[in-house]
């Protein structure tokens, strides 16, 4: 006997369902899927970088229409929903009980071995097709480096902030990120032959 067909959810049905769950999911092609971090957890390095970015952005955005949000919030994408490590949402939410960042301007993914492939390819592609996202940051944890993807009309340009003294300017939200601040509690191994 054939398996019964799985009913695919709309994004709105997914959010109503997610409110009743004990862990975070993403919606992928109509099917709820546990986030990678929900299954594997995050390393201390990942957590340190994520909290340092939040700690840097929060005071800079105080009193503006933008606020940094955690991976407890979702972003609608071409194929359902995603949960970036950090979202800078600009504009008043429809309700404080929402699970969705309705006006994400900046999304930040802190890369880790378990998420790096999805973050650099699948998620990047989906975020680039969101009409309100203007900047995507891919933050390394093994070296002080941030890939900064910026929307320029219908195209995207990537620049890199490399080295502990670099600064990522974010005029789109009136803020900046000093790599010295976000990597403050980390040490890095010297790579032989690295310049």
Secondary structure, 3 states (H helix, E strand, C coil): CCCCCCCCCCHHHHHHHHCCCCCCEEEECCEEEECHHHHHCCCHHHHHHHHHHHHHHHHHHCCCCEEEEECCCEEEECCEEECCCEEEEECCCCCCCCCECCCEEEEEEECCCCCHHHHHHHHHHHHHCCCCCCEEEEECCCCCEEEEEEEECCEEEEEEEECCCCEEEECCCCEEEEHHHHCCCCCCCCCCCCC
